[in-house]
């Protein structure tokens, strides 16, 4: 693998503008489960009686906020810390090489590691708002609440600003992600099989020179990649991006 690390390091050195697009595989190395994985889906079905796609749907949230929050708090709001991939990307940004992190994850780990320009296309667990008066609440308010969290100002139901099934993406975040990827000459894609849309369609906006894929399994874009590394992304980026 060392030769691939050296090749990646050379690509990073020669690149003028780098963008990163990441998926669940970036966070699983921090101990966060991929809710779409077979094991997580089976556990959700066993404990809550529904598959994750139902539990995380807009209609289900409105009909059964008690079950939604039981699942959400116990399986998505679990404690985690950034791993070497998150810190490596923050270092790349600090060096002036990386223009943005575009992530499908909602866990806020990139921001915790120090990344400043992050586009979370599926939202962020640290953003929550009252559906009645629009008051903002941090993630800890949800974590520390008993049962269904309600607004301390008006009593309204609080909803996480994460994109549930049946909801549209935040267009401002989406436009930022598109702009970052379309302006890069190198795109690193990591921890994703690129099968979740519309996030996977972001690759169609990449007009640059070099596409790097870091993923343990195959992706739909393998034939277009200039470099493929099938190793844990934290291990790869941690070695390729030195302090």
C-alpha positions, -999 to 999 in steps of 0.1 A, spaced: 0 0 0 29 23 6 34 29 -32 -3 40 -34 2 64 -5 32 79 -22 12 83 -54 -16 100 -35 9 123 -17 23 133 -51 -11 141 -65 -19 162 -35 13 181 -38 7 189 -75 -29 198 -71 -40 234 -70 -75 230 -56 -87 198 -39 -123 190 -30 -134 160 -8 -166 141 -10 -172 116 18 -197 91 30 -205 68 59 -172 50 56 -154 81 70 -174 79 102 -175 42 107 -138 44 115 -149 66 145 -172 39 157 -204 53 142 -225 26 125 -238 31 90 -275 30 95 -280 16 60 -258 -14 67 -274 -49 71 -266 -51 108 -279 -16 117 -310 -22 97 -317 -55 114 -312 -39 148 -335 -10 140 -362 -35 129 -357 -56 160 -357 -28 185 -382 -4 170 -403 -25 146 -394 -5 115 -366 -3 90 -343 28 91 -358 42 59 -392 43 76 -379 56 110 -360 84 92 -389 95 70 -406 129 73 -441 114 76 -430 90 103 -414 118 123 -447 137 123 -468 107 131 -446 91 157 -421 116 171 -417 94 202 -404 64 183 -384 86 160 -365 102 188 -360 69 206 -343 56 175 -325 89 167 -310 94 201 -300 58 207 -285 50 173 -276 83 156 -267 106 185 -240 83 199 -207 98 212 -179 98 187 -146 116 180 -128 125 148 -105 100 133 -72 105 113 -92 111 81 -111 140 96 -79 155 109 -60 150 77 -86 169 57 -85 197 82 -47 199 77 -52 200 40 -76 229 43 -51 247 67 -24 243 41 -46 261 15 -50 230 -6 -85 219 2 -114 241 -8 -142 222 9 -154 190 25 -187 178 11 -201 151 33 -231 128 33 -227 123 71 -247 142 97 -223 137 126 -204 170 127 -170 152 130 -154 172 102 -161 204 121 -149 189 154 -116 181 137 -111 217 125 -125 218 90 -140 253 83 -157 249 50 -180 219 52 -211 212 32 -232 186 50 -257 178 22 -279 157 45 -278 181 74 -262 181 108 -272 167 142 -260 199 158 -287 219 141 -322 217 155 -352 241 152 -386 245 167 -412 238 140 -434 264 155 -413 295 163 -381 285 145 -359 289 176 -325 271 172 -313 245 196 -278 228 197 -274 190 196 -269 188 234 -304 201 240 -317 170 221 -293 147 238 -302 159 273 -340 160 267 -363 134 281 -385 118 254 -396 141 226 -378 175 228 -400 206 228 -391 242 225 -385 260 258 -400 292 245 -432 281 229 -436 244 235 -434 235 198 -420 202 185 -382 204 177 -370 188 145 -334 180 137 -321 198 106 -312 166 90 -327 156 56 -353 129 63 -367 106 36 -393 126 17 -376 159 23 -357 181 -2 -320 189 2 -310 224 15 -304 242 -18 -279 266 -4 -257 238 9 -262 219 -24 -251 249 -44 -220 253 -23 -211 216 -27 -215 219 -65 -194 250 -66 -166 234 -46 -165 203 -66 -168 220 -100 -139 244 -92 -115 216 -80 -87 201 -102 -86 171 -79 -115 153 -63 -110 128 -35 -140 105 -28 -138 84 3 -159 61 24 -188 58 0 -199 34 -27 -215 63 -46 -249 46 -47 -269 71 -26 -285 98 -47 -287 126 -52 -253 130 -34 -236 106 -58 -246 128 -87 -222 154 -74 -194 136 -93 -210 148 -125 -200 183 -116 -164 174 -114 -146 189 -144 -110 186 -131 -81 165 -139 -77 138 -112 -102 116 -95 -91 96 -64 -113 69 -49 -106 56 -14 -131 29 -5 -130 -7 6 -154 -18 -20 -162 -12 -57 -179 20 -68 -198 29 -99 -171 54 -108 -141 30 -106 -135 31 -144 -132 69 -143 -107 70 -114 -71 79 -118 -62 63 -85 -81 37 -64 -71 27 -29 -91 0 -12 -79 6 24 -94 23 54 -96 60 46 -83 71 80 -52 50 75 -47 63 40 -52 100 46 -35 99 79 -3 88 62 -7 108 30 -13 142 47 15 149 71 14 177 97 
